[in-house]
Amino acid sequence: MQSSQISQFFQKLQSFVEAKQLIKLTLTAKKVKSSDLKKVIISPVEIRKGYCLNFVFRHDTKDITKNYDILEGIQLIYKLLENDFYNAEVFSVSENLQLFILPNGKAKLKINQQTSLLTPVSLQHDKTKERLIQLQGNIYLVDP
């Protein structure tokens, strides 16, 4: 599966991860149609053990979330592209990458400039919940 397009994709991916510029990576277009794994969504997170890659394995009826170290995560992305998926799409702060692997093994890499940053890159794992009603200062939410 090694071609210049694929090696260039992984070099850029490695540089995005090291510079903490990666927003999201998605793996789509499954090779085996009978598999219940639909796609994999990868995003960087900062947890107690350090900077990791958060993998969400999206199946037909469930989502499985796992955190992997950077090196282990990039190796897993390579294995998933080799065995399970045809397409990979990377969203970063500076540019977007699209890798298409054809069934005959040829690869095509498309590089686009980042048009707009939809959401700022947040590496926090714990996010505050947005509430419709503020909890502070409401007398009707206090026990008598």
C-alpha positions in Angstrom: 0.0 0.0 0.0 3.0 2.3 0.2 3.1 5.0 -2.4 4.4 8.6 -2.5 0.9 10.0 -2.0 0.3 7.8 1.1 3.7 8.6 2.6 3.1 12.4 2.0 -0.3 12.0 3.7 1.3 10.4 6.8 4.2 12.9 6.9 1.7 15.8 6.9 -0.5 14.1 9.5 2.5 13.5 11.8 3.5 17.2 11.5 -0.1 18.3 12.3 -0.3 16.1 15.3 3.2 17.2 16.6 2.3 20.9 16.1 -1.1 20.3 17.8 -2.9 21.7 14.6 -5.0 18.6 14.0 -8.7 19.3 14.3 -10.3 16.0 13.2 -9.5 13.0 10.9 -12.2 10.8 9.5 -11.9 7.4 7.9 -14.8 6.5 5.6 -15.7 4.2 2.6 -15.3 0.8 4.1 -13.7 -1.9 2.0 -15.8 -4.8 3.3 -19.5 -3.9 2.9 -20.6 -6.6 5.4 -18.7 -5.0 8.2 -20.8 -3.1 10.7 -18.0 -0.5 11.3 -19.2 2.5 9.3 -16.4 5.1 10.0 -13.8 6.1 12.4 -13.5 9.7 13.8 -10.1 10.7 15.3 -9.5 13.9 17.2 -6.7 15.0 19.5 -7.4 15.3 23.3 -5.4 16.4 26.3 -6.0 14.0 29.2 -4.2 13.3 32.4 -1.7 10.9 30.8 -0.9 13.5 28.2 -1.6 14.4 24.6 -3.5 11.5 22.9 -5.6 10.7 19.9 -9.3 9.9 20.6 -10.7 7.3 18.3 -14.5 6.9 17.9 -15.3 3.7 16.1 -18.8 4.3 14.7 -20.7 1.0 14.2 -24.3 0.5 13.0 -25.7 0.3 16.5 -23.0 1.6 18.8 -20.0 3.9 19.2 -16.8 2.8 20.8 -14.4 5.4 22.1 -10.7 4.7 22.9 -7.7 6.9 23.5 -4.3 5.9 22.0 -0.8 7.4 22.3 0.3 9.4 19.3 2.7 6.8 17.8 0.2 3.9 18.5 -2.6 6.0 17.0 -0.8 6.8 13.8 0.1 3.1 13.3 -3.6 2.2 13.9 -4.7 4.7 11.3 -2.2 3.1 8.8 -3.6 -0.4 9.6 -7.2 0.8 9.2 -6.5 2.4 5.9 -4.7 -0.7 4.7 -7.4 -3.2 5.8 -10.7 -1.4 6.3 -11.2 2.0 4.6 -10.6 3.7 1.3 -10.9 7.4 2.2 -9.2 9.6 4.9 -10.0 13.2 5.4 -7.9 15.4 7.7 -9.0 18.8 9.0 -6.2 21.0 10.4 -5.7 24.6 11.3 -3.8 25.4 8.1 -5.1 23.0 5.4 -7.3 20.1 4.7 -6.1 16.7 3.2 -8.2 14.1 1.4 -6.7 10.7 0.6 -8.5 8.4 -1.8 -7.3 4.9 -2.2 -8.8 3.1 -5.2 -9.7 -0.6 -5.1 -6.7 -1.4 -7.3 -4.3 0.1 -4.7 -3.6 3.5 -6.4 -3.8 6.5 -4.1 -4.7 10.1 -4.8 -4.0 12.9 -2.3 -5.9 16.2 -2.6 -4.7 19.2 -0.5 -7.0 22.2 0.0 -6.4 25.3 2.0 -8.4 25.8 5.1 -11.3 28.0 4.2 -12.7 28.8 7.7 -12.2 27.5 11.1 -15.6 26.3 12.3 -14.7 25.8 15.9 -11.6 26.7 17.8 -9.3 23.8 18.5 -10.0 22.6 22.1 -8.0 19.8 23.5 -9.9 19.5 26.7 -11.5 16.2 27.4 -14.0 17.5 30.0 -16.3 20.1 28.6 -18.8 22.1 30.6 -22.4 21.3 29.8 -24.4 24.1 28.3 -27.6 24.6 30.3 -30.7 26.4 29.2 -31.4 27.6 32.8 -28.6 29.0 34.9 -28.1 27.2 38.2 -26.7 30.2 40.1 -29.2 32.6 41.7 -32.4 30.7 40.9 -34.5 30.5 44.1 -36.9 28.0 42.5 -34.1 25.5 42.1 -33.1 25.5 45.8 -34.4 22.9 48.3 -36.6 24.6 51.0 
